[in-house]
Amino acid sequence: MTPISELTPQEAATAQAYRTVAVVGPPNSGKTTLFNRLTGLRQKVGNFPGVTVEHHTGVLKMNGGREVALIDLPGVYSLTPKSEDEKVTVDVLNGDMDGIPRPDAIILVLDSTNLNRHLMLAARVIALGLPTLVLLNMADELHNQGGHIDVLSMARQLGTPVALVSAVSGQGLGAVQNFMSSAARAPEPLELPVVQDARLCREWAVRVGAKAHYHRPATPLWTRRLDSVFLHRIWGPVIFGVVVIGVFQTIFSVGQPLSNGLQFLLDRSAVWMSVVLPHGVVQSLLVNGVWKGTGAVLVFLPQILLLFLVIGILEDSGYLSRAAVIADKTMARVGLNGKSFIPLLSAYACAVPAIMATRTIENKRDRTATILIAPFMTCSARLPVYTMIIAAFIPNHPLLGVFFGTRAAAMLGLYVLGFLMAVFTAKLLKSSVLKSKDAQFVMEMPPYRWPTMSSLLLRLLDRCKAFVYRAGTVILGISILLWVLTNFPMHNGQPPAIQDSVVAMVGKTIEPAIRPLGFDWKIGVGLLTSIAAREVIISTLGTLYGVDPQSHSMDLQTVLRHELSPAGAIALLVFFAFAMQCMSTIAVVRRETNGWKWPILQFAYMTAVAYVSAFIAFRIVNLFWT
């Protein structure tokens, strides 16, 4: 490597330029929106070494073509960690995270409409001694609400560059390019008592704001008016219920036609592949194994993306914080508090990140209880199973006109069923093995904002990539394995009848145990494979029924109506509402609880609840549905 002393001034500046920059900020400061705007699609998700905390890393392209790595760290209010998320941020900034070098610089994102509180974090971040760019975000809201700040004065007081920006519109973000291109020096260290003493630190925030002529805008009138309704003792829960009902109706009224269109394309492509490929083993593998197996799951992508779109809108608009406040009283009745609500809500997307999100809960017993009940929340992986069976067995009749139908009601009932079992389990845990004192719930509620299309599209793209990746790895692998097991042992070079295949032998071995639930051996094979991932049962049944000479079809709904009784269909829905059919969830519970005790107990408990509940459901439906 050439010594810097021998380089030209321009080359030396490039060699000393920042290569890794940490993006830091408190929650609800717009930090992630800024990160998404700076990196665009040049980002990926990963875990820090040795811990399960998820983080985003991205690439910022400089004007000269140079690239800078950005790390989006978990949001923090201070650098005195109380949770694992906060500890990770502190460790990365101090260079104590194994495998992650200390950042060359910091971008500190603060909410300009709530600066007096957020400047307390600025004092501690600047005291780290790294070159720091302070971005006062939400400049558009500050100006629209009559707020004001003298940026130059604040920069002089902090001893580091300061810029007033809007991550939503892109206003002022040229300051990031300037900061990266300049040879910014480390800020002057602040007085030690100011950094260490909370009271002195608060007084220092106040002084800096006053000298910078900071005028914090009042809470917008429309925010106060909306809160008077959304946080109302009676109307708040009612509106929350209406929102939830609207989500499920949207999944069927909008998502089902999109899925039908996608299924038509997959059907046509399967026919085309059957014609183009020469008849034989290769054609059977590609069409019946790979294409029909993965296609049976991909057809539900529109509903899953719709679910994430609605959740993203509710989160970005600021409504989810209000929902957490509404849910706090319900959480308190089972021994938890509102901090458990956000992880449990995110479990409706996926239990894995939800379990990781419990690190914000300081009380260890509350955190463990939340981890154990999170898989009862109906995740997006269950959605294909629910959608397929409901559409196959329940006619779509209106209940409240076009706003709410029988299929949406059935879907909502399954979500409620999982939630009620989670509440019952939490009450059981918090009154026995995980009993602890009540913890105070404090949450800073952001103002209401219009969600940005770019942020929503990036989230949907991430979820689409994750779903397709899962279909192309786990589901594809199991589909190929199932094809092999359904085509062996061969006789004179010909595959056996499906009833004589290896997979049939496996299924028929467990059939006596599941026959009381109304399941045959094919459903039994699906239950076994779905332990890898819940939605794999769709590809399993697609492969099994696809190779059956009696039912050459990708339309699983039609096949299931002939193969499964209504009572068996209801029992299968109930089983999936409660069963922990996901190896990824089991693995993350083991990591988060540092052992196998809790995940083994959790898996056994949820399987027992699923079996008993499905048995009861099967018997009851058999009595009334003939």
C-alpha positions as CSV (number, residue, x, y, z in Angstrom):
1,M,0.0,0.0,0.0
2,T,1.4,3.4,-1.0
3,P,2.1,5.7,2.1
4,I,-0.3,8.6,2.3
5,S,2.7,11.0,2.4
6,E,3.5,9.9,-1.2
7,L,0.0,10.5,-2.6
8,T,-1.3,13.6,-4.3
9,P,-3.5,15.9,-2.1
10,Q,-6.6,14.6,-3.8
11,E,-5.6,11.0,-3.5
12,A,-4.7,11.5,0.2
13,A,-8.1,13.1,0.9
14,T,-9.8,10.1,-0.8
15,A,-7.6,7.6,1.3
16,Q,-8.6,9.4,4.5
17,A,-12.3,9.7,3.5
18,Y,-15.0,7.9,5.5
19,R,-15.6,4.3,4.5
20,T,-18.2,3.4,7.2
21,V,-20.7,5.8,8.7
22,A,-23.2,5.0,11.4
23,V,-26.7,6.5,11.2
24,V,-27.9,7.1,14.7
25,G,-31.0,8.7,16.2
26,P,-34.0,8.3,18.5
27,P,-37.1,6.4,17.5
28,N,-39.6,8.4,15.4
29,S,-37.0,10.8,14.2
30,G,-37.2,9.7,10.6
31,K,-33.8,8.0,10.7
32,T,-34.9,5.0,8.7
33,T,-36.6,7.2,6.1
34,L,-33.4,9.1,5.7
35,F,-31.4,5.9,5.4
36,N,-33.7,4.6,2.7
37,R,-33.5,7.8,0.7
38,L,-29.7,7.9,0.9
39,T,-29.2,4.3,0.0
40,G,-32.2,3.6,-2.2
41,L,-32.2,-0.1,-3.2
42,R,-28.5,-0.5,-2.4
43,Q,-29.1,-2.0,1.0
44,K,-29.4,-5.4,2.8
45,V,-30.6,-6.8,6.1
46,G,-28.4,-8.8,8.4
47,N,-27.7,-9.6,12.1
48,F,-24.8,-8.2,14.1
49,P,-22.2,-10.9,15.0
50,G,-23.1,-12.9,18.1
51,V,-26.5,-11.3,18.6
52,T,-29.9,-11.5,16.9
53,V,-30.4,-7.8,16.5
54,E,-31.3,-7.0,12.9
55,H,-29.7,-4.1,11.1
56,H,-29.7,-2.5,7.7
57,T,-26.5,-1.7,5.8
58,G,-26.5,0.3,2.6
59,V,-24.3,2.0,0.1
60,L,-24.2,5.8,-0.5
61,K,-22.8,6.7,-3.9
62,M,-20.7,9.9,-3.8
63,N,-20.6,12.4,-6.6
64,G,-17.2,11.3,-7.6
65,G,-18.2,7.6,-7.8
66,R,-16.8,6.7,-4.4
67,E,-19.0,4.5,-2.2
68,V,-19.6,4.9,1.5
69,A,-21.1,2.1,3.7
70,L,-24.0,3.3,5.9
71,I,-25.1,1.3,9.0
72,D,-28.6,2.0,10.3
73,L,-28.3,1.4,14.0
74,P,-31.3,0.7,16.3
75,G,-33.0,3.8,17.6
76,V,-32.0,5.0,21.1
77,Y,-32.8,7.9,23.4
78,S,-29.5,7.7,25.3
79,L,-26.2,5.9,25.3
80,T,-26.9,4.3,28.7
81,P,-28.3,1.0,27.4
82,K,-31.3,-0.6,29.1
83,S,-32.2,-3.0,26.4
84,E,-30.2,-5.2,24.0
85,D,-31.1,-3.0,21.0
86,E,-29.6,0.0,22.8
87,K,-26.5,-2.0,23.9
88,V,-25.8,-2.9,20.3
89,T,-25.9,0.7,19.2
90,V,-23.5,1.7,22.0
91,D,-21.2,-1.2,21.3
92,V,-20.9,-0.4,17.6
93,L,-20.3,3.3,18.3
94,N,-17.6,2.5,20.9
95,G,-15.9,-0.1,18.6
96,D,-16.8,-3.0,21.0
97,M,-18.9,-5.0,18.6
98,D,-17.0,-8.2,17.4
99,G,-16.5,-8.2,13.7
100,I,-17.7,-4.6,13.2
101,P,-15.0,-1.9,13.1
102,R,-15.7,1.4,14.8
103,P,-17.4,3.8,12.4
104,D,-15.3,6.5,10.8
105,A,-18.1,9.1,11.4
106,I,-21.6,9.5,12.6
107,I,-24.8,10.9,11.0
108,L,-27.0,11.9,14.0
109,V,-30.7,12.3,13.0
110,L,-32.8,14.4,15.3
111,D,-36.5,15.5,15.1
112,S,-36.4,19.2,14.7
113,T,-40.0,19.5,16.0
114,N,-38.9,17.8,19.3
115,L,-35.4,19.1,19.7
116,N,-35.2,19.9,23.4
117,R,-35.6,16.2,24.2
118,H,-33.5,14.9,21.4
119,L,-30.5,17.2,22.1
120,M,-29.8,15.1,25.2
121,L,-28.8,12.3,22.9
122,A,-26.7,14.7,20.8
123,A,-24.5,15.6,23.9
124,R,-23.6,12.0,24.4
125,V,-23.0,11.2,20.8
126,I,-20.8,14.2,20.2
127,A,-18.8,13.3,23.3
128,L,-17.7,10.1,21.6
129,G,-15.2,12.1,19.6
130,L,-16.0,10.9,16.1
131,P,-16.7,13.3,13.3
132,T,-20.4,13.9,13.5
133,L,-23.0,15.5,11.2
134,V,-26.2,16.5,13.0
135,L,-29.2,16.4,10.7
136,L,-32.3,18.2,12.1
137,N,-35.0,16.2,10.3
138,M,-38.6,17.1,9.4
139,A,-37.7,20.7,8.4
140,D,-41.0,20.9,6.3
141,E,-43.1,20.1,9.4
142,L,-41.1,22.6,11.5
143,H,-41.7,25.4,9.0
144,N,-45.3,24.5,8.3
145,Q,-46.1,24.6,12.0
146,G,-44.4,27.9,12.6
147,G,-41.2,26.6,14.2
148,H,-37.8,28.2,13.8
149,I,-34.1,27.4,14.5
150,D,-30.8,29.2,13.8
151,V,-28.7,26.3,12.3
152,L,-25.4,28.2,12.2
153,S,-25.7,29.2,15.9
154,M,-26.4,25.6,16.9
155,A,-23.5,24.3,14.8
156,R,-21.2,26.7,16.7
157,Q,-22.5,25.6,20.1
158,L,-22.2,21.9,19.2
159,G,-18.9,22.2,17.5
160,T,-20.0,20.1,14.6
161,P,-21.8,20.6,11.3
162,V,-25.6,20.9,11.5
163,A,-28.1,20.9,8.7
164,L,-31.9,21.3,8.6
165,V,-33.3,18.6,6.3
166,S,-36.4,16.7,5.3
167,A,-35.9,13.0,4.6
168,V,-39.3,12.9,3.0
169,S,-38.7,15.6,0.3
170,G,-34.9,15.4,0.1
171,Q,-34.5,19.0,1.2
172,G,-31.0,19.9,2.5
173,L,-29.6,16.4,2.0
174,G,-26.7,17.9,-0.1
175,A,-25.1,18.4,3.4
176,V,-24.5,14.7,3.6
177,Q,-22.4,14.7,0.4
178,N,-20.5,17.8,1.6
179,F,-19.8,16.1,5.0
180,M,-18.6,12.9,3.4
181,S,-16.3,14.8,0.9
182,S,-14.8,17.1,3.5
183,A,-12.0,16.4,5.9
184,A,-14.2,17.1,8.9
185,R,-12.4,17.1,12.2
186,A,-13.6,15.5,15.4
187,P,-15.8,17.8,17.5
188,E,-14.4,19.4,20.6
189,P,-15.2,17.2,23.7
190,L,-18.0,18.6,25.9
191,E,-17.6,19.1,29.6
192,L,-17.7,15.7,31.4
193,P,-20.4,16.7,34.0
194,V,-22.7,17.7,31.1
195,V,-22.4,14.3,29.5
196,Q,-22.7,12.2,32.7
197,D,-25.3,14.1,34.7
198,A,-28.9,13.9,33.4
199,R,-30.0,17.1,35.0
200,L,-27.0,19.1,33.7
201,C,-27.5,17.5,30.3
202,R,-31.2,18.7,30.2
203,E,-30.2,22.2,31.3
204,W,-27.5,22.2,28.5
205,A,-30.2,21.2,25.9
206,V,-32.4,24.0,26.9
207,R,-29.4,26.5,26.7
208,V,-28.3,25.3,23.2
209,G,-31.9,25.6,22.0
210,A,-32.3,29.1,23.5
211,K,-29.1,30.4,22.0
212,A,-30.1,28.9,18.6
213,H,-33.4,30.8,18.9
214,Y,-35.2,27.4,18.7
215,H,-38.9,27.8,18.8
216,R,-40.7,24.4,19.0
217,P,-44.0,24.4,17.2
218,A,-47.1,23.5,19.1
219,T,-48.7,20.2,18.5
220,P,-50.7,20.6,15.3
221,L,-54.4,21.2,15.8
222,W,-55.4,18.3,13.6
223,T,-53.1,15.9,15.6
224,R,-54.9,17.0,18.8
225,R,-58.3,16.6,17.2
226,L,-57.5,13.1,15.9
227,D,-56.0,12.0,19.2
228,S,-59.2,13.1,20.9
229,V,-61.0,10.5,18.8
230,F,-58.4,7.8,18.3
231,L,-57.4,7.8,22.0
232,H,-61.0,8.1,23.3
233,R,-61.9,5.7,26.0
234,I,-64.8,4.3,23.9
235,W,-64.3,5.4,20.3
236,G,-60.6,4.5,20.3
237,P,-61.1,0.7,20.6
238,V,-64.1,0.8,18.2
239,I,-62.1,2.6,15.5
240,F,-59.2,0.1,16.0
241,G,-61.6,-2.7,15.5
242,V,-63.0,-1.1,12.3
243,V,-59.4,-0.7,11.0
244,V,-58.7,-4.4,11.7
245,I,-61.9,-5.5,9.9
246,G,-61.0,-3.3,6.9
247,V,-57.6,-4.9,6.6
248,F,-59.1,-8.4,6.3
249,Q,-61.8,-7.3,3.9
250,T,-59.1,-5.7,1.7
251,I,-57.1,-8.9,1.6
252,F,-60.1,-10.7,0.1
253,S,-61.8,-8.0,-2.0
254,V,-58.6,-6.8,-3.6
255,G,-56.1,-9.5,-3.0
256,Q,-58.2,-12.5,-4.1
257,P,-58.7,-11.2,-7.7
258,L,-55.0,-10.5,-8.0
259,S,-54.2,-14.0,-6.8
260,N,-56.7,-15.5,-9.2
261,G,-55.0,-13.6,-12.1
262,L,-51.5,-14.8,-10.9
263,Q,-52.8,-18.4,-10.7
264,F,-54.2,-18.2,-14.2
265,L,-50.7,-17.1,-15.5
266,L,-49.1,-20.0,-13.5
267,D,-51.6,-22.5,-14.9
268,R,-50.9,-21.3,-18.4
269,S,-47.2,-21.5,-18.0
270,A,-47.4,-25.0,-16.5
271,V,-49.4,-26.1,-19.6
272,W,-46.8,-24.5,-21.9
273,M,-43.9,-26.2,-20.1
274,S,-45.7,-29.5,-20.4
275,V,-45.9,-29.0,-24.1
276,V,-42.4,-27.7,-24.7
277,L,-40.5,-30.1,-22.5
278,P,-40.1,-33.7,-23.7
279,H,-42.2,-36.2,-21.8
280,G,-40.3,-38.0,-19.1
281,V,-38.6,-37.6,-15.7
282,V,-37.2,-34.1,-16.4
283,Q,-40.6,-32.8,-17.4
284,S,-42.3,-34.4,-14.4
285,L,-39.6,-32.9,-12.1
286,L,-39.8,-29.4,-13.5
287,V,-43.6,-29.2,-13.9
288,N,-45.0,-31.3,-11.1
289,G,-42.2,-30.9,-8.6
290,V,-40.6,-27.4,-9.1
291,W,-43.2,-25.3,-10.8
292,K,-46.4,-26.6,-9.2
293,G,-44.8,-26.8,-5.8
294,T,-43.4,-23.3,-5.7
295,G,-46.3,-21.8,-7.8
296,A,-48.8,-23.0,-5.3
297,V,-47.3,-20.7,-2.7
298,L,-46.3,-17.8,-5.0
299,V,-50.0,-17.4,-5.9
300,F,-50.6,-15.9,-2.5
301,L,-48.0,-13.1,-2.9
302,P,-50.6,-10.4,-3.6
303,Q,-52.4,-10.9,-0.3
304,I,-49.2,-10.9,1.7
305,L,-48.0,-7.7,0.1
306,L,-51.4,-6.1,0.8
307,L,-51.0,-7.0,4.5
308,F,-47.6,-5.4,4.7
309,L,-48.8,-2.4,2.8
310,V,-51.6,-1.7,5.2
311,I,-49.3,-2.3,8.2
312,G,-46.7,0.1,6.7
313,I,-49.4,2.8,6.2
314,L,-50.6,2.5,9.8
315,E,-47.0,2.6,11.1
316,D,-45.8,5.5,9.0
317,S,-48.9,7.5,9.7
318,G,-48.3,7.4,13.5
319,Y,-51.5,5.4,14.2
320,L,-49.7,2.3,15.5
321,S,-48.3,4.2,18.5
322,R,-51.8,5.2,19.4
323,A,-52.9,1.6,19.0
324,A,-50.2,0.6,21.5
325,V,-51.7,3.1,24.1
326,I,-55.1,1.7,23.5
327,A,-53.8,-1.9,23.9
328,D,-52.0,-1.0,27.2
329,K,-55.0,-1.7,29.4
330,T,-55.6,-5.0,27.7
331,M,-52.0,-5.9,28.2
332,A,-52.1,-4.9,31.8
333,R,-54.9,-7.4,32.5
334,V,-52.7,-10.3,31.6
335,G,-49.6,-9.0,33.4
336,L,-47.9,-7.3,30.4
337,N,-47.8,-3.6,29.3
338,G,-47.9,-1.6,26.1
339,K,-44.3,-2.3,25.3
340,S,-45.4,-5.9,24.4
341,F,-47.9,-4.6,21.9
342,I,-45.5,-3.5,19.1
343,P,-43.6,-6.9,19.1
344,L,-46.9,-8.7,19.1
345,L,-48.3,-6.6,16.4
346,S,-45.2,-7.1,14.2
347,A,-45.7,-10.9,14.8
348,Y,-48.7,-10.6,12.4
349,A,-46.1,-10.1,9.7
350,C,-43.5,-12.6,11.0
351,A,-42.8,-14.1,14.5
352,V,-39.0,-14.0,14.0
353,P,-38.5,-10.2,13.9
354,A,-41.2,-9.9,16.5
355,I,-39.3,-12.0,18.9
356,M,-36.2,-9.9,18.2
357,A,-38.2,-6.8,18.9
358,T,-38.9,-7.9,22.4
359,R,-35.4,-6.6,23.3
360,T,-36.9,-3.2,24.0
361,I,-38.7,-4.7,27.0
362,E,-36.4,-4.2,30.0
363,N,-38.2,-6.6,32.4
364,K,-36.8,-10.1,31.6
365,R,-39.9,-12.0,32.6
366,D,-42.2,-9.7,30.6
367,R,-39.8,-10.2,27.7
368,T,-39.8,-14.0,28.0
369,A,-43.6,-14.1,28.3
370,T,-43.9,-11.9,25.1
371,I,-41.5,-14.3,23.3
372,L,-43.6,-17.3,24.2
373,I,-46.9,-15.9,23.1
374,A,-45.7,-14.2,19.9
375,P,-46.1,-17.3,17.6
376,F,-49.9,-17.3,18.5
377,M,-50.2,-14.1,16.5
378,T,-51.3,-15.0,12.9
379,C,-48.2,-14.4,10.8
380,S,-48.1,-13.8,7.1
381,A,-46.9,-17.4,6.5
382,R,-50.3,-18.7,7.8
383,L,-52.1,-16.3,5.4
384,P,-51.8,-18.6,2.3
385,V,-53.2,-21.6,4.3
386,Y,-56.1,-19.5,5.6
387,T,-56.9,-18.0,2.3
388,M,-56.8,-21.3,0.4
389,I,-59.1,-23.2,2.8
390,I,-61.5,-20.3,3.4
391,A,-61.9,-19.6,-0.3
392,A,-62.4,-23.4,-1.0
393,F,-65.0,-24.0,1.7
394,I,-66.7,-20.8,2.7
395,P,-68.9,-19.0,0.1
396,N,-68.4,-15.2,0.0
397,H,-71.7,-13.7,1.2
398,P,-72.0,-10.1,2.3
399,L,-72.5,-9.4,6.0
400,L,-72.3,-5.6,6.0
401,G,-72.7,-4.9,2.3
402,V,-69.5,-4.6,0.3
403,F,-67.6,-3.6,3.5
404,F,-67.5,-7.0,5.2
405,G,-68.2,-10.5,3.9
406,T,-68.3,-14.0,5.3
407,R,-64.7,-14.9,4.1
408,A,-63.3,-11.7,5.8
409,A,-65.2,-12.7,8.9
410,A,-63.8,-16.1,8.9
411,M,-60.3,-14.7,8.5
412,L,-60.8,-12.2,11.3
413,G,-62.1,-15.0,13.5
414,L,-58.9,-17.0,13.1
415,Y,-56.8,-13.9,13.9
416,V,-59.0,-13.3,17.0
417,L,-58.7,-17.0,17.9
418,G,-54.9,-16.8,17.9
419,F,-55.0,-13.5,19.9
420,L,-57.3,-14.9,22.6
421,M,-55.0,-18.0,23.0
422,A,-52.1,-15.6,23.3
423,V,-53.9,-13.6,26.0
424,F,-54.8,-16.8,27.9
425,T,-51.3,-18.1,27.7
426,A,-49.8,-14.8,28.9
427,K,-52.2,-14.7,31.8
428,L,-51.2,-18.3,32.7
429,L,-47.5,-17.5,32.5
430,K,-47.6,-14.2,34.3
431,S,-49.6,-15.7,37.2
432,S,-47.2,-18.6,37.7
433,V,-43.7,-19.2,36.4
434,L,-43.1,-15.6,35.0
435,K,-44.8,-13.6,37.7
436,S,-43.3,-10.1,38.2
437,K,-44.1,-6.6,39.3
438,D,-46.0,-4.3,36.9
439,A,-43.8,-2.1,34.7
440,Q,-44.7,1.5,33.8
441,F,-45.5,2.0,30.2
442,V,-44.2,5.2,28.6
443,M,-44.3,5.8,24.8
444,E,-43.5,9.0,22.8
445,M,-46.2,9.4,20.2
446,P,-45.1,11.0,16.9
447,P,-47.4,13.4,15.1
448,Y,-49.6,12.1,12.4
449,R,-47.9,12.1,9.0
450,W,-48.7,11.2,5.5
451,P,-46.9,7.9,4.6
452,T,-44.4,8.4,1.7
453,M,-44.7,6.2,-1.3
454,S,-41.0,5.6,-1.6
455,S,-40.7,4.2,1.9
456,L,-43.7,2.0,1.4
457,L,-42.5,0.7,-1.9
458,L,-39.0,-0.1,-0.4
459,R,-40.7,-2.1,2.4
460,L,-42.9,-4.0,-0.1
461,L,-39.8,-4.7,-2.2
462,D,-38.0,-6.1,0.8
463,R,-40.9,-8.4,1.7
464,C,-41.4,-9.5,-1.9
465,K,-37.7,-10.4,-2.2
466,A,-37.8,-12.3,1.2
467,F,-40.9,-14.2,0.1
468,V,-39.6,-15.1,-3.3
469,Y,-36.2,-16.0,-1.8
470,R,-38.0,-18.4,0.6
471,A,-40.0,-19.8,-2.3
472,G,-36.8,-20.3,-4.2
473,T,-34.9,-22.0,-1.4
474,V,-36.8,-23.7,1.4
475,I,-40.0,-24.3,-0.5
476,L,-38.2,-25.3,-3.7
477,G,-36.0,-27.8,-1.9
478,I,-38.9,-29.4,-0.1
479,S,-40.8,-29.5,-3.4
480,I,-38.0,-31.4,-5.1
481,L,-37.6,-33.7,-2.2
482,L,-41.3,-34.5,-2.3
483,W,-41.2,-35.1,-6.0
484,V,-38.4,-37.6,-5.4
485,L,-40.3,-39.4,-2.6
486,T,-43.5,-39.5,-4.7
487,N,-41.7,-41.0,-7.8
488,F,-39.8,-43.8,-5.9
489,P,-39.5,-46.7,-5.8
490,M,-39.7,-47.0,-9.6
491,H,-40.8,-50.1,-11.4
492,N,-39.4,-50.8,-14.9
493,G,-38.4,-47.2,-15.1
494,Q,-41.9,-45.9,-14.3
495,P,-43.0,-44.0,-11.2
496,P,-45.3,-45.9,-8.8
497,A,-48.9,-44.9,-8.1
498,I,-48.8,-42.2,-5.5
499,Q,-50.4,-44.6,-2.9
500,D,-47.4,-46.9,-3.3
501,S,-44.7,-44.2,-3.1
502,V,-42.2,-43.6,-0.3
503,V,-44.0,-40.4,0.7
504,A,-47.3,-42.3,1.0
505,M,-45.6,-44.8,3.3
506,V,-44.4,-42.0,5.6
507,G,-47.9,-40.4,5.5
508,K,-49.7,-43.6,6.2
509,T,-47.5,-44.2,9.2
510,I,-48.7,-41.1,11.0
511,E,-52.3,-41.2,9.6
512,P,-53.7,-43.1,12.6
513,A,-52.6,-40.2,14.9
514,I,-54.2,-37.5,12.8
515,R,-57.3,-39.4,11.5
516,P,-59.3,-38.2,14.6
517,L,-58.8,-34.7,13.3
518,G,-60.3,-35.5,9.9
519,F,-56.9,-35.5,8.1
520,D,-55.7,-38.1,5.6
521,W,-52.1,-39.1,5.0
522,K,-51.5,-36.3,2.4
523,I,-52.5,-33.7,5.0
524,G,-50.2,-35.5,7.4
525,V,-47.2,-35.2,5.0
526,G,-48.1,-31.5,4.7
527,L,-48.0,-31.1,8.5
528,L,-44.6,-32.7,8.7
529,T,-43.1,-30.5,5.9
530,S,-44.7,-27.3,7.2
531,I,-42.5,-27.5,10.3
532,A,-39.8,-26.1,8.0
533,A,-42.1,-23.2,7.2
534,R,-45.9,-22.9,7.6
535,E,-46.7,-22.1,4.0
536,V,-44.8,-25.2,2.8
537,I,-48.0,-27.2,3.3
538,I,-49.4,-25.4,0.2
539,S,-46.5,-26.5,-2.0
540,T,-46.6,-30.0,-0.4
541,L,-50.3,-30.4,-1.3
542,G,-49.7,-28.9,-4.7
543,T,-47.0,-31.5,-5.4
544,L,-49.0,-34.4,-4.0
545,Y,-52.2,-33.6,-5.7
546,G,-50.4,-32.4,-8.8
547,V,-48.8,-35.8,-9.4
548,D,-52.0,-37.7,-8.6
549,P,-53.4,-39.2,-11.8
550,Q,-56.9,-38.4,-10.5
551,S,-56.3,-34.7,-10.0
552,H,-53.8,-33.1,-12.4
553,S,-54.5,-29.5,-11.4
554,M,-52.8,-26.5,-9.8
555,D,-56.2,-25.4,-8.4
556,L,-55.8,-26.7,-4.9
557,Q,-59.1,-25.2,-3.8
558,T,-61.1,-27.4,-6.2
559,V,-59.0,-30.5,-5.2
560,L,-59.5,-29.9,-1.5
561,R,-63.2,-29.6,-1.8
562,H,-63.2,-33.2,-3.1
563,E,-60.5,-34.5,-0.8
564,L,-61.2,-32.8,2.6
565,S,-64.5,-32.7,4.5
566,P,-65.8,-29.3,5.8
567,A,-65.2,-30.5,9.3
568,G,-61.6,-31.5,8.4
569,A,-61.1,-28.1,6.7
570,I,-62.2,-26.2,9.9
571,A,-60.0,-28.5,12.0
572,L,-57.0,-27.8,9.7
573,L,-57.6,-24.0,10.1
574,V,-57.7,-24.3,13.9
575,F,-54.6,-26.5,14.0
576,F,-52.6,-23.9,12.0
577,A,-54.0,-21.1,14.2
578,F,-52.2,-22.6,17.2
579,A,-49.4,-24.9,16.0
580,M,-45.8,-23.6,16.0
581,Q,-45.0,-24.9,12.5
582,C,-41.8,-22.9,11.9
583,M,-38.2,-24.0,12.5
584,S,-37.0,-20.4,12.1
585,T,-39.1,-19.3,15.0
586,I,-37.9,-22.2,17.2
587,A,-34.3,-21.3,16.4
588,V,-34.7,-17.6,17.2
589,V,-36.5,-18.4,20.5
590,R,-33.5,-20.7,21.5
591,R,-31.1,-17.8,20.7
592,E,-33.1,-15.2,22.6
593,T,-33.7,-17.3,25.7
594,N,-30.1,-18.8,25.7
595,G,-31.2,-22.4,25.7
596,W,-33.5,-25.2,24.6
597,K,-35.8,-25.2,27.7
598,W,-38.3,-22.5,26.6
599,P,-38.5,-23.4,22.9
600,I,-39.1,-27.1,23.7
601,L,-41.8,-26.3,26.2
602,Q,-43.3,-23.7,23.7
603,F,-43.3,-26.2,20.8
604,A,-44.9,-29.0,22.9
605,Y,-47.5,-26.6,24.5
606,M,-48.6,-25.1,21.1
607,T,-48.7,-28.5,19.4
608,A,-50.9,-30.0,22.2
609,V,-53.2,-26.9,22.1
610,A,-53.4,-27.2,18.3
611,Y,-54.2,-31.0,18.4
612,V,-56.8,-30.8,21.1
613,S,-58.5,-27.7,19.6
614,A,-58.6,-29.2,16.1
615,F,-60.1,-32.4,17.5
616,I,-62.8,-30.5,19.3
617,A,-63.5,-28.3,16.2
618,F,-63.8,-31.4,14.0
619,R,-66.3,-33.1,16.4
620,I,-68.4,-29.9,16.7
621,V,-68.6,-29.2,13.0
622,N,-69.4,-32.8,12.2
623,L,-72.5,-32.4,14.5
624,F,-73.9,-29.3,12.7
625,W,-72.4,-29.4,9.2
626,T,-73.8,-32.4,7.3
